[in-house]
Amino acid sequence: MRSLEADAPENKGPRNDLRTLKTLVPYLWPKNAMEMRARVFIAMVFLGLAKGINVGAPLLYREAVDALSNNVEANLIVPVGMVGILIAYGMARVLALAFGEFRDAVFAKVAQRAIREAGLKTFRHLHRLALRFHLDRQTGGLSRAVERGTKGIDFLLNFMLFNILPTLLEILLVCGIMWGLFSFWFALVTFITIGIYIYWTIAVTDWRLKYRRHMNKMDGEANTKAIDSLLNYETVKYFGNEEHEAMRFDQALKSYESSAVKSKVSLSMLNVGQGAVISIGMTILMIMAGFGVQDGTMTMGDFILVNIYLIQLFLPLNFLGFVYREIKQSLTDMDEMFSLLEQETEIEDKTSAPELNLTGGEIIFENVSFHYQPERSILKDVSFVVKPGQTVAIVGPSGAGKSTISRLLYRFYDVTGGRILIDGQDIRDVTQDSVRAAIGIVPQDTVLFNDTIYYNISYGRPAASPSEIEDAARLAAVHSFISELPEGYNARVGERGLKLSGGEKQRVAIARTILKGPEILIFDEATSALDTHTEKEIQQSLREVAADRTALVIAHRLSTIIDADEIIVLDHGRIVERGTHSNLLTQEGVYAGMWKRQQETDKAKETLERNLDEDAVAEPTEAAEVLIK
């Protein structure tokens, strides 16, 4: 079936319930999906048959009551014809139920497909949104919005299509029958009663909806706080802030509690009003029917017929209050989810943009400038070239703009000035997917999926064979560690990889990138979490992997990039120095100062480690104090 990406209407402007419903229509009547459309049509036929029989069945019951009444008065034996009428009445009730079930069975695939397509489209759109959007949003709130939205679609389809609309159709049919069989006044009283009931329900529900919306907001906030706190479990423990987290969570729950109480009180008021309207309407109609029997214009069967129709209408109407409230809530939830689909993606491929044509992997930054906010510039007129097979390192103090370079190369953001070229092609002129397929990155902050080590390494190339995954692990110096685990590659890493150390996580990330096998490699402080011994092992592996590839190294430890073809020194978003390691040292500038400070720190660290190994440290040494500082 064709994807619904292009089928949903392009709605602009403020959202409302009608617009939300219009957004849903393409999911129920998808283009080029004849099976789904046929199912909708057949379900509507079953719906019409079920309601038609449901309205006609009481007429058979009336005939049976009148036949029985006449024969009882005449002291006659119950005729065979009346038995036939009662059998027909029973069969009609069974058929009405059966057609209703057939309707649900036929429509089930349509409803579930709509839920699946809407959820999938929202999920894909969230991944297409720029990094800026996700940095401004909290993941817990987003997940709840999608979850509530898909549940809202399920409720709306089941109850609005097969409860509200059929009930309204039945009301019109019953009013017409009462007008035809009895008088205009019976139809008018029935219609007015139901009209008042619906008006009261809608008016009060709309008034109390603000409490439900606030409940939703507080529910999302509480969920977000809980997820955020649990994801940062170790940080909470480090600072002993369990009670602080509990108080933040309780604050959101307290607001939810207040809104929930107001919602419940207003619900009771709504139910009392609904009950009063129904009771008054039924009383008036039954009195009118009683007088009709007394003056001979109505039979006992007519009296019972009126009662059956009223019960038949008011039972679902009594349910209407709940259904309408939930439909309004579902529309609110759906609106929240569909609003996510209207978020601008910010980074868009040009129409008919070609794929990147790789011919070596040359990277050119040409007068690149960038800012997240206009008042705060990050990069200023940055230009450099990384030729195929070369390794260029970028160093500088924290906040100099080093990591921003990798984000721009990946097109998480577009440059605000200048351009970035890969093999002579502006990356804004080619597809994002092809650019990202050509680049592999080992980030500074490695986040793993809550799955097995095997899955996390294979994420670099999901179709890779087990032997290829093991080879990548060996190159990243992580295979021996994995082999020692009881479950080996099937060991789970925990939420965000918390079961692994920082160095182990980073080695898994390196293996994942090696497995991807890209032409361009980015190492964003890739060994910052490793100990000295492991770092040296992996540096050799990285040199082997990057030997024939274009490599961009964003470095914190200068000792890891002394063999780079060129080292670029950034400071406050500008290139202040560039050259090889030896050339930069002779300049005695920014880089030389950084190198000197790191050498002193490394020596202090080595001295401390040696003293600890000899177990000869009684008091903190001068070297330890330097390291601590």
KOLZA-689273 format. One record per residue (C-alpha): residue number from 1; z negated, y, x. Coordinates in Angstrom, 3 decimals, decimal comma, always signed. Layout:
# KOLZA-689273
k up north east
NUM Z Y X
...
END
This chain:
# KOLZA-689273
k up north east
1 +0,000 +0,000 +0,000
2 +0,847 +3,440 +1,189
3 -2,014 +5,448 +2,648
4 -3,362 +8,193 +0,437
5 -3,532 +10,695 +3,291
6 -0,544 +12,578 +1,885
7 -1,126 +11,796 -1,785
8 -4,243 +13,861 -2,403
9 -3,456 +17,315 -3,774
10 -3,777 +20,318 -1,526
11 -6,564 +22,158 -3,324
12 -7,690 +25,487 -2,048
13 -10,332 +27,863 -3,328
14 -13,824 +27,220 -4,728
15 -14,529 +23,698 -5,885
16 -15,606 +22,803 -9,434
17 -15,908 +19,646 -11,542
18 -12,301 +19,827 -12,760
19 -11,002 +20,193 -9,213
20 -13,147 +17,308 -8,065
21 -11,667 +15,118 -10,803
22 -8,146 +16,232 -9,888
23 -8,863 +15,263 -6,272
24 -9,838 +11,788 -7,494
25 -6,694 +11,186 -9,597
26 -4,361 +10,192 -6,700
27 -6,799 +7,448 -5,755
28 -6,563 +5,981 -9,285
29 -2,795 +6,450 -9,670
30 -1,539 +6,009 -6,095
31 +2,113 +6,502 -5,206
32 +4,193 +3,428 -4,411
33 +1,438 +1,082 -5,600
34 +2,801 -0,564 -8,746
35 +0,053 -3,177 -8,867
36 -2,678 -0,526 -9,054
37 -0,790 +1,459 -11,717
38 -0,142 -1,706 -13,750
39 -3,839 -2,539 -13,609
40 -4,752 +0,939 -14,875
41 -2,272 +0,582 -17,771
42 -3,484 -2,905 -18,736
43 -7,121 -1,765 -18,553
44 -6,342 +1,102 -20,922
45 -4,668 -1,347 -23,357
46 -7,757 -3,576 -23,309
47 -9,921 -0,482 -23,809
48 -7,914 +0,550 -26,888
49 -8,059 -2,965 -28,342
50 -11,818 -3,207 -27,750
51 -12,521 +0,148 -29,439
52 -10,128 -0,500 -32,315
53 -11,776 -3,823 -33,107
54 -15,236 -2,324 -32,625
55 -14,526 +0,347 -35,230
56 -12,788 -2,044 -37,629
57 -15,412 -4,807 -37,531
58 -17,992 -2,972 -39,744
59 -15,348 -2,744 -42,487
60 -15,279 -6,557 -42,641
61 -19,060 -6,592 -42,827
62 -18,939 -4,131 -45,755
63 -16,538 -6,409 -47,627
64 -18,856 -9,376 -47,086
65 -21,916 -7,433 -48,329
66 -20,054 -6,235 -51,452
67 -18,778 -9,738 -52,171
68 -22,270 -11,150 -51,770
69 -23,820 -8,401 -53,942
70 -21,302 -8,957 -56,774
71 -21,776 -12,724 -56,735
72 -25,569 -12,489 -56,622
73 -25,542 -10,144 -59,651
74 -23,273 -12,540 -61,517
75 -25,356 -15,560 -60,416
76 -22,228 -17,128 -58,886
77 -21,929 -19,394 -55,866
78 -21,053 -17,612 -52,648
79 -17,246 -17,737 -52,476
80 -15,384 -19,369 -49,587
81 -13,500 -16,059 -49,044
82 -16,730 -14,272 -48,136
83 -17,506 -16,922 -45,544
84 -14,067 -16,347 -44,090
85 -14,762 -12,597 -43,930
86 -18,023 -13,195 -42,064
87 -16,280 -15,554 -39,626
88 -13,627 -12,901 -39,069
89 -16,404 -10,338 -38,487
90 -18,028 -12,598 -35,884
91 -14,699 -13,211 -34,157
92 -13,999 -9,471 -34,116
93 -17,303 -8,822 -32,373
94 -16,543 -11,514 -29,795
95 -13,026 -10,142 -29,231
96 -14,356 -6,595 -28,809
97 -16,767 -7,863 -26,148
98 -14,092 -10,018 -24,498
99 -11,540 -7,197 -24,329
100 -14,216 -4,970 -22,786
101 -14,888 -7,578 -20,087
102 -11,145 -8,106 -19,499
103 -10,839 -4,340 -19,056
104 -13,604 -4,309 -16,419
105 -12,127 -7,313 -14,598
106 -8,625 -5,811 -14,437
107 -9,849 -2,352 -13,392
108 -12,336 -3,604 -10,770
109 -9,705 -3,760 -8,004
110 -8,510 -0,229 -8,834
111 -12,052 +1,169 -8,667
112 -12,977 -0,590 -5,446
113 -9,670 +0,352 -3,801
114 -10,253 +4,011 -4,754
115 -13,760 +3,907 -3,275
116 -12,458 +2,266 -0,108
117 -9,562 +4,718 +0,318
118 -11,723 +7,801 -0,300
119 -14,411 +6,630 +2,123
120 -11,847 +5,664 +4,767
121 -9,954 +8,948 +4,447
122 -13,195 +10,931 +4,844
123 -14,221 +8,828 +7,851
124 -10,848 +9,367 +9,534
125 -10,947 +13,077 +8,791
126 -14,404 +13,393 +10,348
127 -12,996 +11,880 +13,538
128 -10,096 +14,350 +13,474
129 -12,379 +17,360 +13,198
130 -12,973 +19,299 +16,398
131 -16,019 +18,766 +18,584
132 -17,215 +22,219 +17,496
133 -17,733 +20,936 +13,917
134 -19,796 +17,919 +15,023
135 -21,941 +19,981 +17,369
136 -22,813 +22,240 +14,421
137 -23,554 +19,346 +12,039
138 -26,220 +16,650 +11,957
139 -24,888 +13,110 +11,794
140 -27,566 +11,877 +9,369
141 -26,587 +14,477 +6,767
142 -22,880 +13,636 +7,149
143 -23,447 +9,911 +6,682
144 -25,509 +10,526 +3,541
145 -22,810 +12,803 +2,121
146 -20,166 +10,090 +2,527
147 -22,500 +7,391 +1,203
148 -23,444 +9,379 -1,904
149 -19,838 +10,442 -2,449
150 -18,488 +6,880 -2,526
151 -21,315 +5,762 -4,826
152 -20,508 +8,744 -7,048
153 -16,893 +7,584 -7,395
154 -18,097 +4,114 -8,384
155 -20,421 +5,482 -11,067
156 -17,903 +7,984 -12,374
157 -15,153 +5,412 -12,794
158 -17,378 +2,861 -14,492
159 -19,143 +5,204 -16,878
160 -16,826 +8,116 -17,528
161 -13,690 +6,039 -18,050
162 -15,383 +3,205 -19,911
163 -18,333 +4,877 -21,588
164 -17,912 +8,598 -22,196
165 -14,209 +8,722 -23,071
166 -14,282 +5,557 -25,256
167 -17,386 +6,858 -27,057
168 -15,652 +10,162 -27,825
169 -12,625 +8,220 -29,107
170 -14,908 +6,090 -31,275
171 -16,584 +9,202 -32,686
172 -13,226 +10,583 -33,819
173 -12,216 +7,249 -35,364
174 -15,515 +6,887 -37,229
175 -15,357 +10,467 -38,514
176 -11,834 +9,792 -39,766
177 -12,906 +6,572 -41,516
178 -15,887 +8,270 -43,175
179 -13,675 +11,104 -44,398
180 -11,119 +8,638 -45,761
181 -13,599 +6,228 -47,388
182 -16,279 +8,580 -48,637
183 -15,881 +12,351 -48,344
184 -15,281 +15,239 -45,976
185 -19,030 +15,961 -45,929
186 -19,919 +12,626 -44,363
187 -17,434 +13,273 -41,572
188 -18,625 +16,867 -41,151
189 -22,348 +15,985 -40,906
190 -21,564 +13,196 -38,418
191 -19,380 +15,491 -36,331
192 -21,893 +18,368 -36,371
193 -24,785 +16,075 -35,427
194 -22,880 +14,649 -32,508
195 -21,618 +18,103 -31,517
196 -25,164 +19,517 -31,413
197 -26,333 +16,482 -29,456
198 -23,570 +16,878 -26,859
199 -24,131 +20,646 -26,602
200 -27,876 +20,199 -26,097
201 -27,310 +17,488 -23,488
202 -24,786 +19,524 -21,515
203 -26,719 +22,797 -21,699
204 -30,066 +21,359 -20,610
205 -28,512 +19,086 -17,981
206 -26,624 +22,000 -16,434
207 -29,844 +24,026 -16,386
208 -31,828 +21,278 -14,628
209 -29,033 +20,421 -12,205
210 -30,445 +22,933 -9,699
211 -33,473 +20,673 -9,289
212 -31,239 +17,661 -8,622
213 -29,217 +19,605 -6,076
214 -32,357 +20,680 -4,275
215 -33,544 +17,063 -4,340
216 -30,231 +16,077 -2,734
217 -30,609 +18,717 -0,058
218 -34,157 +17,708 +0,769
219 -33,232 +14,031 +0,729
220 -30,475 +14,685 +3,276
221 -32,780 +16,849 +5,386
222 -35,537 +14,223 +5,391
223 -33,042 +11,508 +6,302
224 -31,585 +13,632 +9,104
225 -35,024 +14,369 +10,529
226 -35,964 +10,689 +10,403
227 -32,755 +9,530 +12,133
228 -32,945 +12,291 +14,742
229 -36,557 +11,424 +15,511
230 -35,924 +7,680 +15,770
231 -32,836 +8,159 +17,944
232 -35,011 +10,210 +20,297
233 -37,871 +7,699 +20,189
234 -38,530 +7,854 +23,930
235 -38,617 +11,652 +23,981
236 -41,141 +11,648 +21,118
237 -43,315 +9,251 +23,121
238 -42,949 +11,223 +26,346
239 -44,531 +14,292 +24,740
240 -46,892 +12,483 +22,358
241 -45,345 +14,273 +19,383
242 -45,550 +11,474 +16,788
243 -47,716 +13,581 +14,501
244 -45,449 +16,596 +14,952
245 -42,445 +14,469 +13,884
246 -44,414 +13,076 +10,937
247 -45,289 +16,609 +9,802
248 -41,631 +17,716 +10,002
249 -40,595 +14,661 +7,981
250 -43,405 +15,229 +5,470
251 -42,392 +18,872 +5,012
252 -38,954 +17,755 +3,797
253 -40,531 +15,054 +1,610
254 -42,903 +17,622 +0,130
255 -40,007 +19,845 -0,948
256 -38,285 +16,759 -2,376
257 -41,473 +15,847 -4,262
258 -41,723 +19,329 -5,827
259 -38,118 +19,261 -7,041
260 -38,482 +15,674 -8,296
261 -41,493 +16,638 -10,460
262 -39,619 +19,583 -11,993
263 -36,631 +17,337 -12,600
264 -38,773 +14,756 -14,395
265 -40,498 +17,364 -16,645
266 -37,166 +18,907 -17,624
267 -35,819 +15,406 -18,317
268 -38,611 +14,780 -20,798
269 -37,735 +18,019 -22,588
270 -34,094 +16,934 -22,756
271 -34,977 +13,520 -24,196
272 -37,223 +15,001 -26,905
273 -34,444 +17,332 -28,045
274 -31,901 +14,498 -28,101
275 -34,198 +12,297 -30,156
276 -34,821 +15,088 -32,691
277 -31,100 +15,781 -33,191
278 -30,279 +12,090 -33,715
279 -33,182 +11,543 -36,133
280 -32,327 +14,572 -38,294
281 -28,626 +13,670 -38,434
282 -29,288 +10,035 -39,391
283 -31,807 +11,043 -42,044
284 -29,355 +13,463 -43,717
285 -26,497 +10,922 -43,725
286 -28,642 +8,082 -45,097
287 -29,943 +10,349 -47,889
288 -26,367 +11,271 -48,785
289 -25,375 +7,578 -48,788
290 -28,416 +6,708 -50,952
291 -27,431 +9,269 -53,584
292 -23,863 +7,926 -53,443
293 -25,085 +4,399 -54,272
294 -27,292 +5,760 -57,041
295 -24,500 +7,652 -58,804
296 -22,058 +4,769 -58,365
297 -19,569 +6,453 -56,006
298 -20,643 +4,125 -53,182
299 -21,459 +0,446 -53,047
300 -24,299 -1,266 -51,228
301 -21,713 -2,322 -48,651
302 -20,799 +1,357 -48,152
303 -24,459 +2,237 -47,644
304 -24,797 -0,468 -44,967
305 -21,434 +0,552 -43,455
306 -22,682 +4,118 -42,915
307 -25,845 +2,776 -41,288
308 -23,879 +0,425 -39,005
309 -21,526 +3,201 -37,918
310 -24,422 +5,557 -37,190
311 -26,254 +2,941 -35,131
312 -22,999 +2,029 -33,406
313 -22,434 +5,683 -32,452
314 -25,966 +6,791 -31,680
315 -26,814 +3,856 -29,399
316 -24,237 +4,890 -26,772
317 -25,039 +8,552 -27,508
318 -28,645 +7,875 -26,643
319 -27,311 +6,496 -23,359
320 -25,030 +9,524 -23,031
321 -27,887 +11,702 -21,788
322 -28,437 +9,508 -18,746
323 -24,718 +8,975 -18,211
324 -23,906 +12,686 -18,364
325 -26,692 +13,520 -15,932
326 -25,496 +10,877 -13,514
327 -21,880 +11,933 -13,929
328 -22,834 +15,507 -13,061
329 -24,740 +14,194 -10,070
330 -21,798 +12,003 -9,091
331 -19,461 +14,985 -9,345
332 -21,827 +16,963 -7,116
333 -21,913 +14,135 -4,569
334 -18,136 +13,684 -4,714
335 -17,662 +17,422 -4,329
336 -19,778 +17,351 -1,169
337 -17,695 +14,495 +0,263
338 -14,315 +15,958 -0,764
339 -15,391 +19,308 +0,714
340 -15,546 +17,570 +4,087
341 -11,857 +16,748 +3,667
342 -11,135 +20,468 +3,359
343 -12,768 +21,286 +6,675
344 -10,135 +22,657 +9,038
345 -9,349 +20,202 +11,833
346 -8,917 +23,162 +14,275
347 -7,051 +21,061 +16,861
348 -3,767 +20,023 +15,222
349 -0,636 +18,402 +16,583
350 +2,500 +20,478 +16,171
351 +5,009 +19,248 +13,609
352 +7,045 +16,369 +15,084
353 +5,201 +16,693 +18,401
354 +6,462 +14,088 +20,905
355 +4,232 +11,747 +22,876
356 +3,250 +12,657 +26,418
357 +5,820 +11,382 +28,917
358 +3,829 +10,250 +31,948
359 +5,658 +10,328 +35,270
360 +2,748 +10,285 +37,685
361 -0,137 +12,127 +36,084
362 +0,062 +15,562 +37,723
363 -2,448 +18,028 +36,249
364 -1,905 +21,781 +36,347
365 -4,402 +24,382 +35,141
366 -2,439 +27,613 +34,937
367 -4,524 +30,811 +34,495
368 -6,816 +29,024 +32,049
369 -9,437 +31,042 +30,198
370 -11,770 +29,753 +27,503
371 -14,732 +30,815 +25,387
372 -16,747 +29,117 +22,628
373 -17,643 +32,522 +21,213
374 -15,660 +35,670 +22,028
375 -18,714 +37,390 +23,460
376 -19,439 +34,561 +25,929
377 -16,639 +33,619 +28,288
378 -16,865 +30,174 +29,945
379 -13,727 +29,971 +32,107
380 -11,871 +32,970 +33,523
381 -8,345 +32,702 +34,894
382 -8,813 +29,236 +36,435
383 -5,775 +27,775 +38,253
384 -5,481 +24,580 +40,266
385 -3,176 +21,555 +40,690
386 -4,037 +17,862 +40,972
387 -0,977 +16,049 +42,261
388 -0,284 +12,389 +41,388
389 -2,610 +10,101 +43,330
390 -4,805 +12,978 +44,507
391 -8,541 +13,366 +43,953
392 -9,776 +16,865 +43,215
393 -13,476 +17,580 +42,859
394 -15,042 +20,425 +40,912
395 -18,527 +21,558 +41,855
396 -20,761 +24,455 +41,022
397 -24,148 +25,398 +39,602
398 -25,202 +24,380 +36,092
399 -23,383 +26,423 +33,458
400 -20,453 +27,235 +35,739
401 -17,986 +25,595 +33,305
402 -17,395 +22,258 +35,071
403 -17,712 +19,953 +32,037
404 -15,706 +22,375 +29,895
405 -12,683 +21,535 +32,053
406 -12,805 +17,867 +30,976
407 -13,196 +18,853 +27,321
408 -10,147 +21,103 +27,542
409 -8,127 +18,384 +29,240
410 -9,028 +16,004 +26,413
411 -8,111 +18,729 +23,864
412 -11,513 +18,758 +22,228
413 -10,806 +22,492 +22,318
414 -7,655 +24,487 +22,983
415 -7,573 +27,075 +25,741
416 -7,894 +30,692 +24,705
417 -5,700 +31,830 +27,575
418 -3,231 +30,222 +29,972
419 -2,143 +26,594 +29,639
420 -2,831 +23,049 +30,829
421 +0,083 +20,851 +31,901
422 +0,322 +17,123 +32,489
423 +3,528 +16,176 +34,284
424 +4,983 +19,562 +33,353
425 +4,203 +19,249 +29,613
426 +1,820 +21,638 +27,867
427 -0,749 +19,344 +26,258
428 -0,638 +21,516 +23,099
429 +3,027 +20,530 +22,631
430 +2,460 +16,763 +22,639
431 +0,327 +14,482 +20,469
432 -3,403 +14,398 +21,050
433 -3,448 +10,584 +20,922
434 -0,943 +10,275 +23,764
435 -2,886 +12,768 +25,915
436 -6,160 +10,922 +25,382
437 -4,500 +7,554 +25,973
438 -3,447 +8,775 +29,430
439 -6,968 +9,835 +30,433
440 -10,080 +7,793 +31,140
441 -13,475 +9,391 +31,496
442 -16,907 +8,344 +32,674
443 -19,173 +11,031 +31,190
444 -22,467 +12,256 +32,540
445 -24,321 +11,368 +29,333
446 -23,277 +7,816 +28,504
447 -23,788 +6,728 +24,890
448 -23,216 +3,078 +23,985
449 -22,687 +1,448 +20,600
450 -25,518 -0,623 +19,172
451 -23,648 -3,850 +19,879
452 -23,172 -6,334 +22,707
453 -22,367 -5,473 +26,320
454 -19,081 -7,325 +25,831
455 -18,157 -5,088 +22,899
456 -19,070 -1,912 +24,773
457 -16,923 -2,808 +27,785
458 -14,046 -4,065 +25,620
459 -14,074 -0,716 +23,799
460 -11,895 +0,602 +26,619
461 -9,150 -1,818 +25,498
462 -10,192 -3,911 +22,464
463 -7,349 -6,405 +22,947
464 -8,429 -7,264 +26,513
465 -9,205 -10,877 +27,401
466 -12,679 -12,020 +28,509
467 -11,447 -12,466 +32,096
468 -10,133 -8,877 +32,165
469 -13,479 -7,628 +30,879
470 -15,331 -9,557 +33,584
471 -12,989 -8,170 +36,253
472 -13,741 -4,627 +35,069
473 -17,465 -5,398 +35,160
474 -17,166 -6,657 +38,739
475 -15,382 -3,485 +39,839
476 -18,172 -1,459 +38,248
477 -20,811 -3,575 +40,046
478 -22,396 -4,642 +36,762
479 -21,211 -8,273 +36,437
480 -24,075 -9,770 +38,447
481 -26,638 -7,869 +36,374
482 -25,042 -9,081 +33,120
483 -24,887 -12,676 +34,365
484 -28,658 -12,672 +34,947
485 -29,376 -11,761 +31,328
486 -30,337 -14,682 +29,036
487 -27,527 -13,824 +26,606
488 -25,106 -12,595 +29,271
489 -22,279 -10,488 +27,872
490 -23,583 -11,126 +24,334
491 -26,806 -9,226 +25,004
492 -27,215 -6,278 +22,642
493 -27,789 -2,863 +24,199
494 -29,805 -1,311 +21,354
495 -29,404 +2,032 +19,610
496 -27,449 +4,361 +21,918
497 -27,937 +1,791 +24,711
498 -31,723 +2,280 +24,913
499 -32,312 -1,292 +26,139
500 -30,449 -0,520 +29,375
501 -31,508 +1,775 +32,190
502 -29,557 +4,950 +32,866
503 -27,780 +3,355 +35,818
504 -26,919 +0,193 +33,857
505 -25,506 +2,240 +31,009
506 -23,386 +4,263 +33,384
507 -22,011 +1,153 +35,075
508 -21,038 -0,251 +31,656
509 -19,276 +3,059 +30,957
510 -17,444 +2,832 +34,289
511 -16,350 -0,738 +33,476
512 -15,115 +0,453 +30,071
513 -12,969 +3,143 +31,677
514 -11,653 +0,776 +34,359
515 -10,597 -1,631 +31,582
516 -8,683 +1,138 +29,807
517 -6,525 +1,505 +32,922
518 -5,451 +5,165 +32,466
519 -3,161 +7,135 +34,780
520 -5,676 +9,995 +34,980
521 -9,378 +9,499 +35,683
522 -12,199 +11,957 +35,057
523 -15,627 +11,308 +36,536
524 -18,063 +13,769 +34,998
525 -21,063 +13,346 +37,315
526 -20,462 +9,609 +36,835
527 -23,077 +8,418 +39,342
528 -25,798 +10,965 +38,628
529 -28,107 +8,353 +37,046
530 -27,753 +5,777 +39,833
531 -30,002 +5,034 +42,774
532 -28,658 +5,645 +46,280
533 -27,844 +1,989 +46,996
534 -26,023 +1,398 +43,698
535 -24,266 +4,731 +43,997
536 -22,738 +3,727 +47,330
537 -21,572 +0,415 +45,855
538 -19,922 +2,091 +42,897
539 -18,408 +4,906 +44,970
540 -16,442 +2,298 +46,899
541 -15,316 +0,706 +43,613
542 -14,333 +4,086 +42,183
543 -12,307 +4,882 +45,297
544 -10,433 +1,605 +44,861
545 -9,802 +2,242 +41,170
546 -8,685 +5,848 +41,750
547 -6,527 +5,028 +44,782
548 -3,191 +5,230 +42,967
549 -4,305 +7,464 +40,138
550 -4,843 +11,152 +39,578
551 -8,594 +11,743 +39,676
552 -10,657 +14,745 +38,659
553 -14,274 +14,475 +39,789
554 -16,924 +16,777 +38,363
555 -19,712 +16,307 +40,845
556 -23,371 +17,117 +41,160
557 -24,042 +15,133 +44,345
558 -21,763 +16,616 +46,980
559 -22,029 +13,508 +49,152
560 -19,882 +11,651 +46,603
561 -16,862 +13,933 +46,999
562 -16,571 +14,547 +50,730
563 -13,344 +12,495 +50,801
564 -11,685 +14,509 +47,986
565 -8,256 +15,974 +48,723
566 -9,520 +19,340 +47,476
567 -12,868 +20,668 +46,355
568 -12,977 +23,563 +43,877
569 -16,162 +25,609 +43,637
570 -16,820 +27,244 +40,252
571 -19,335 +29,998 +39,667
572 -19,696 +31,862 +36,363
573 -16,372 +30,470 +35,166
574 -14,323 +31,583 +38,181
575 -13,055 +29,733 +41,234
576 -14,921 +31,251 +44,164
577 -13,970 +28,748 +46,881
578 -11,547 +25,899 +47,391
579 -10,599 +23,553 +50,229
580 -11,600 +20,285 +51,856
581 -15,212 +19,385 +52,586
582 -14,960 +20,316 +56,280
583 -13,097 +23,552 +55,564
584 -15,669 +24,682 +53,030
585 -18,545 +23,956 +55,381
586 -16,994 +26,148 +58,069
587 -16,701 +29,027 +55,578
588 -20,512 +29,045 +55,211
589 -20,201 +30,251 +51,623
590 -21,415 +28,923 +48,242
591 -20,431 +25,321 +48,941
592 -22,059 +25,284 +52,389
593 -25,296 +26,576 +50,834
594 -25,224 +23,873 +48,151
595 -24,553 +21,207 +50,795
596 -27,447 +22,374 +52,933
597 -29,922 +22,333 +50,018
598 -28,857 +18,850 +48,935
599 -29,098 +17,493 +52,463
600 -32,657 +18,776 +52,735
601 -33,548 +17,213 +49,379
602 -31,961 +13,874 +50,324
603 -33,878 +13,778 +53,608
604 -37,115 +14,508 +51,782
605 -36,364 +11,746 +49,309
606 -35,574 +9,237 +52,052
607 -38,807 +10,100 +53,853
608 -40,811 +9,646 +50,655
609 -39,184 +6,299 +49,883
610 -39,818 +5,051 +53,448
611 -43,470 +6,086 +53,322
612 -43,929 +4,430 +49,930
613 -42,327 +1,219 +51,195
614 -44,781 +1,167 +54,108
615 -47,598 +1,849 +51,632
616 -48,872 +4,443 +54,072
617 -49,068 +7,500 +51,869
618 -52,592 +8,632 +51,194
619 -51,710 +12,108 +50,013
620 -48,430 +13,757 +48,900
621 -46,392 +14,447 +52,029
622 -44,548 +17,630 +52,782
623 -41,311 +15,749 +52,033
624 -42,686 +14,677 +48,648
625 -43,653 +18,244 +47,840
626 -40,116 +19,388 +48,643
627 -38,706 +16,676 +46,401
628 -41,083 +17,538 +43,587
629 -40,092 +21,190 +43,872
END
